[in-house]
């Protein structure tokens, strides 16, 4: 099990979700992906993506200044 980081700061919808989708192909069961993004729709988009992909959203944190971090378990 490993934790990977994905920096999506400065990217706008749908780019953060697309980058998460690409990373998902490299993840193994039990791995965790931590994503940082400042896209206005990131929280809704990542919740929807996890639901569609049947991945577990561990948490989303508001980092201030429009930045958010999320952890997804594969």
FENCORSUL-V322059 format. One record per backbone hydrogen bond with DSSP energy under -1.0 kcal/mol. NH is the residue of the N-H (numbers start at 0). CO is the residue of the C=O. If there is no record, write none. Layout:
NH	CO
NH	CO
//
This chain:
3	31
5	33
7	35
10	7
14	11
17	13
18	14
19	15
20	16
21	17
22	18
23	19
25	22
30	27
31	1
32	71
33	3
34	69
35	5
36	67
41	38
44	40
45	41
46	42
47	43
48	44
49	45
50	46
51	47
52	48
54	49
55	72
57	70
58	70
60	68
62	66
66	63
67	36
68	60
69	34
70	58
71	32
72	55
73	30
//
